[in-house]
Amino acid sequence: MDTFDIGGTDTVNRLGFGAMRITGDDIIGRPDDEENARAVVRRALDLGVNLVDTADSYGPGVSERLLREAGAPEEAFVATKAGLLRESGGNWLPHCDPDYIRNQVLVSRDRLGVDTIDLYQLHTVDPDTDFEASVQAFAELKDDGFVKHVGLSNVSAEQLETARDHVEVATVQNHYNVKTRDTDRVDGDGRRVLEACEEYDIGFIPYFPLAAGDLSEVEGIEDVADAHDATVHQIALAWLLQHSDVTLPIPGTSSIDHLEANVAAADIELTDEEMSRLT
């Protein structure tokens, strides 16, 4: 796989693994088969995946614990997030109060079994909390050695610029895929965020890289898949990898078969004509 240096110091293979789906149904509670969940993580590591993304709200807490039990923090660069609550009714509730963030870093360190979190990301922007105050809390956690790198998620290009006044931003994780690119929540143009990441050499982690499996509206993707004897999902990942040198897709799954198919997408090389057609 191609590699990227997160924060200019930590080299990872660009196709990562998103650990949201190893939890229970609707991202709540334990999975029905915890040993299978751990086996999926271990298989990802065996295949050379060394960038794993999770969050304290996945489960909540379940994903981080399973990653520790599978040995991911010892063998891979593990990113986690704080700033969203996952309640039993299935709602995602922004909660980016600085005191809460400072508490959650201690919780995540314990679940992952690490002294320093590789990449700690502000999971969202909380309309009830000053954005700069949230970012400053992350900056202080980095200064205190609790986290090595700081990332953002669900931010606009303007918010990225604001955050960079307070801390070195190593990654941005926004909704982005071959189908959906209007992810900048301020001006509706997610490409501006990606362009900023390219300018500053910030890793861009596109979540929902497979558009939650719904790629039927992407014109021409089935023909491109047929030409490569691949699935449309593999083509979607290949497109992301070739779309920009800073993209770090993190497809998630609870199936070893799907995991292996996702990793195989890193070997697909799309032609310029195919890239243009899909773009």
Secondary structure as a PSIPRED ss2 file (coil, helix, strand):
# PSIPRED VFORMAT (PSIPRED V4.0)

   1 M C   1.000  0.000  0.000
   2 D C   1.000  0.000  0.000
   3 T E   0.000  0.000  1.000
   4 F E   0.000  0.000  1.000
   5 D E   0.000  0.000  1.000
   6 I E   0.000  0.000  1.000
   7 G C   1.000  0.000  0.000
   8 G C   1.000  0.000  0.000
   9 T C   1.000  0.000  0.000
  10 D E   0.000  0.000  1.000
  11 T E   0.000  0.000  1.000
  12 V E   0.000  0.000  1.000
  13 N E   0.000  0.000  1.000
  14 R C   1.000  0.000  0.000
  15 L C   1.000  0.000  0.000
  16 G C   1.000  0.000  0.000
  17 F E   0.000  0.000  1.000
  18 G E   0.000  0.000  1.000
  19 A H   0.000  1.000  0.000
  20 M H   0.000  1.000  0.000
  21 R H   0.000  1.000  0.000
  22 I H   0.000  1.000  0.000
  23 T C   1.000  0.000  0.000
  24 G C   1.000  0.000  0.000
  25 D H   0.000  1.000  0.000
  26 D H   0.000  1.000  0.000
  27 I H   0.000  1.000  0.000
  28 I E   0.000  0.000  1.000
  29 G C   1.000  0.000  0.000
  30 R C   1.000  0.000  0.000
  31 P C   1.000  0.000  0.000
  32 D C   1.000  0.000  0.000
  33 D C   1.000  0.000  0.000
  34 E H   0.000  1.000  0.000
  35 E H   0.000  1.000  0.000
  36 N H   0.000  1.000  0.000
  37 A H   0.000  1.000  0.000
  38 R H   0.000  1.000  0.000
  39 A H   0.000  1.000  0.000
  40 V H   0.000  1.000  0.000
  41 V H   0.000  1.000  0.000
  42 R H   0.000  1.000  0.000
  43 R H   0.000  1.000  0.000
  44 A H   0.000  1.000  0.000
  45 L H   0.000  1.000  0.000
  46 D H   0.000  1.000  0.000
  47 L C   1.000  0.000  0.000
  48 G C   1.000  0.000  0.000
  49 V C   1.000  0.000  0.000
  50 N C   1.000  0.000  0.000
  51 L E   0.000  0.000  1.000
  52 V E   0.000  0.000  1.000
  53 D E   0.000  0.000  1.000
  54 T C   1.000  0.000  0.000
  55 A C   1.000  0.000  0.000
  56 D C   1.000  0.000  0.000
  57 S C   1.000  0.000  0.000
  58 Y C   1.000  0.000  0.000
  59 G E   0.000  0.000  1.000
  60 P C   1.000  0.000  0.000
  61 G C   1.000  0.000  0.000
  62 V H   0.000  1.000  0.000
  63 S H   0.000  1.000  0.000
  64 E H   0.000  1.000  0.000
  65 R H   0.000  1.000  0.000
  66 L H   0.000  1.000  0.000
  67 L H   0.000  1.000  0.000
  68 R H   0.000  1.000  0.000
  69 E H   0.000  1.000  0.000
  70 A H   0.000  1.000  0.000
  71 G C   1.000  0.000  0.000
  72 A H   0.000  1.000  0.000
  73 P H   0.000  1.000  0.000
  74 E H   0.000  1.000  0.000
  75 E H   0.000  1.000  0.000
  76 A C   1.000  0.000  0.000
  77 F E   0.000  0.000  1.000
  78 V E   0.000  0.000  1.000
  79 A E   0.000  0.000  1.000
  80 T E   0.000  0.000  1.000
  81 K E   0.000  0.000  1.000
  82 A E   0.000  0.000  1.000
  83 G C   1.000  0.000  0.000
  84 L E   0.000  0.000  1.000
  85 L E   0.000  0.000  1.000
  86 R E   0.000  0.000  1.000
  87 E C   1.000  0.000  0.000
  88 S C   1.000  0.000  0.000
  89 G C   1.000  0.000  0.000
  90 G C   1.000  0.000  0.000
  91 N C   1.000  0.000  0.000
  92 W E   0.000  0.000  1.000
  93 L E   0.000  0.000  1.000
  94 P E   0.000  0.000  1.000
  95 H C   1.000  0.000  0.000
  96 C C   1.000  0.000  0.000
  97 D C   1.000  0.000  0.000
  98 P H   0.000  1.000  0.000
  99 D H   0.000  1.000  0.000
 100 Y H   0.000  1.000  0.000
 101 I H   0.000  1.000  0.000
 102 R H   0.000  1.000  0.000
 103 N H   0.000  1.000  0.000
 104 Q H   0.000  1.000  0.000
 105 V H   0.000  1.000  0.000
 106 L H   0.000  1.000  0.000
 107 V H   0.000  1.000  0.000
 108 S H   0.000  1.000  0.000
 109 R H   0.000  1.000  0.000
 110 D H   0.000  1.000  0.000
 111 R H   0.000  1.000  0.000
 112 L H   0.000  1.000  0.000
 113 G C   1.000  0.000  0.000
 114 V C   1.000  0.000  0.000
 115 D C   1.000  0.000  0.000
 116 T C   1.000  0.000  0.000
 117 I E   0.000  0.000  1.000
 118 D E   0.000  0.000  1.000
 119 L E   0.000  0.000  1.000
 120 Y E   0.000  0.000  1.000
 121 Q E   0.000  0.000  1.000
 122 L E   0.000  0.000  1.000
 123 H C   1.000  0.000  0.000
 124 T C   1.000  0.000  0.000
 125 V C   1.000  0.000  0.000
 126 D C   1.000  0.000  0.000
 127 P C   1.000  0.000  0.000
 128 D C   1.000  0.000  0.000
 129 T C   1.000  0.000  0.000
 130 D C   1.000  0.000  0.000
 131 F H   0.000  1.000  0.000
 132 E H   0.000  1.000  0.000
 133 A H   0.000  1.000  0.000
 134 S H   0.000  1.000  0.000
 135 V H   0.000  1.000  0.000
 136 Q H   0.000  1.000  0.000
 137 A H   0.000  1.000  0.000
 138 F H   0.000  1.000  0.000
 139 A H   0.000  1.000  0.000
 140 E H   0.000  1.000  0.000
 141 L H   0.000  1.000  0.000
 142 K H   0.000  1.000  0.000
 143 D H   0.000  1.000  0.000
 144 D C   1.000  0.000  0.000
 145 G C   1.000  0.000  0.000
 146 F C   1.000  0.000  0.000
 147 V E   0.000  0.000  1.000
 148 K E   0.000  0.000  1.000
 149 H E   0.000  0.000  1.000
 150 V E   0.000  0.000  1.000
 151 G E   0.000  0.000  1.000
 152 L E   0.000  0.000  1.000
 153 S E   0.000  0.000  1.000
 154 N C   1.000  0.000  0.000
 155 V C   1.000  0.000  0.000
 156 S C   1.000  0.000  0.000
 157 A H   0.000  1.000  0.000
 158 E H   0.000  1.000  0.000
 159 Q H   0.000  1.000  0.000
 160 L H   0.000  1.000  0.000
 161 E H   0.000  1.000  0.000
 162 T H   0.000  1.000  0.000
 163 A H   0.000  1.000  0.000
 164 R H   0.000  1.000  0.000
 165 D C   1.000  0.000  0.000
 166 H C   1.000  0.000  0.000
 167 V C   1.000  0.000  0.000
 168 E C   1.000  0.000  0.000
 169 V E   0.000  0.000  1.000
 170 A E   0.000  0.000  1.000
 171 T E   0.000  0.000  1.000
 172 V E   0.000  0.000  1.000
 173 Q E   0.000  0.000  1.000
 174 N E   0.000  0.000  1.000
 175 H E   0.000  0.000  1.000
 176 Y C   1.000  0.000  0.000
 177 N C   1.000  0.000  0.000
 178 V C   1.000  0.000  0.000
 179 K C   1.000  0.000  0.000
 180 T C   1.000  0.000  0.000
 181 R C   1.000  0.000  0.000
 182 D C   1.000  0.000  0.000
 183 T C   1.000  0.000  0.000
 184 D C   1.000  0.000  0.000
 185 R C   1.000  0.000  0.000
 186 V C   1.000  0.000  0.000
 187 D C   1.000  0.000  0.000
 188 G C   1.000  0.000  0.000
 189 D C   1.000  0.000  0.000
 190 G H   0.000  1.000  0.000
 191 R H   0.000  1.000  0.000
 192 R H   0.000  1.000  0.000
 193 V H   0.000  1.000  0.000
 194 L H   0.000  1.000  0.000
 195 E H   0.000  1.000  0.000
 196 A H   0.000  1.000  0.000
 197 C H   0.000  1.000  0.000
 198 E H   0.000  1.000  0.000
 199 E H   0.000  1.000  0.000
 200 Y H   0.000  1.000  0.000
 201 D C   1.000  0.000  0.000
 202 I C   1.000  0.000  0.000
 203 G E   0.000  0.000  1.000
 204 F E   0.000  0.000  1.000
 205 I E   0.000  0.000  1.000
 206 P E   0.000  0.000  1.000
 207 Y E   0.000  0.000  1.000
 208 F C   1.000  0.000  0.000
 209 P C   1.000  0.000  0.000
 210 L C   1.000  0.000  0.000
 211 A H   0.000  1.000  0.000
 212 A H   0.000  1.000  0.000
 213 G H   0.000  1.000  0.000
 214 D C   1.000  0.000  0.000
 215 L C   1.000  0.000  0.000
 216 S C   1.000  0.000  0.000
 217 E C   1.000  0.000  0.000
 218 V C   1.000  0.000  0.000
 219 E C   1.000  0.000  0.000
 220 G C   1.000  0.000  0.000
 221 I H   0.000  1.000  0.000
 222 E H   0.000  1.000  0.000
 223 D H   0.000  1.000  0.000
 224 V H   0.000  1.000  0.000
 225 A H   0.000  1.000  0.000
 226 D H   0.000  1.000  0.000
 227 A H   0.000  1.000  0.000
 228 H C   1.000  0.000  0.000
 229 D C   1.000  0.000  0.000
 230 A C   1.000  0.000  0.000
 231 T C   1.000  0.000  0.000
 232 V H   0.000  1.000  0.000
 233 H H   0.000  1.000  0.000
 234 Q H   0.000  1.000  0.000
 235 I H   0.000  1.000  0.000
 236 A H   0.000  1.000  0.000
 237 L H   0.000  1.000  0.000
 238 A H   0.000  1.000  0.000
 239 W H   0.000  1.000  0.000
 240 L H   0.000  1.000  0.000
 241 L H   0.000  1.000  0.000
 242 Q H   0.000  1.000  0.000
 243 H H   0.000  1.000  0.000
 244 S C   1.000  0.000  0.000
 245 D C   1.000  0.000  0.000
 246 V C   1.000  0.000  0.000
 247 T E   0.000  0.000  1.000
 248 L C   1.000  0.000  0.000
 249 P C   1.000  0.000  0.000
 250 I C   1.000  0.000  0.000
 251 P C   1.000  0.000  0.000
 252 G E   0.000  0.000  1.000
 253 T C   1.000  0.000  0.000
 254 S C   1.000  0.000  0.000
 255 S C   1.000  0.000  0.000
 256 I H   0.000  1.000  0.000
 257 D H   0.000  1.000  0.000
 258 H H   0.000  1.000  0.000
 259 L H   0.000  1.000  0.000
 260 E H   0.000  1.000  0.000
 261 A H   0.000  1.000  0.000
 262 N H   0.000  1.000  0.000
 263 V H   0.000  1.000  0.000
 264 A H   0.000  1.000  0.000
 265 A H   0.000  1.000  0.000
 266 A H   0.000  1.000  0.000
 267 D H   0.000  1.000  0.000
 268 I C   1.000  0.000  0.000
 269 E C   1.000  0.000  0.000
 270 L C   1.000  0.000  0.000
 271 T C   1.000  0.000  0.000
 272 D H   0.000  1.000  0.000
 273 E H   0.000  1.000  0.000
 274 E H   0.000  1.000  0.000
 275 M H   0.000  1.000  0.000
 276 S H   0.000  1.000  0.000
 277 R H   0.000  1.000  0.000
 278 L H   0.000  1.000  0.000
 279 T C   1.000  0.000  0.000
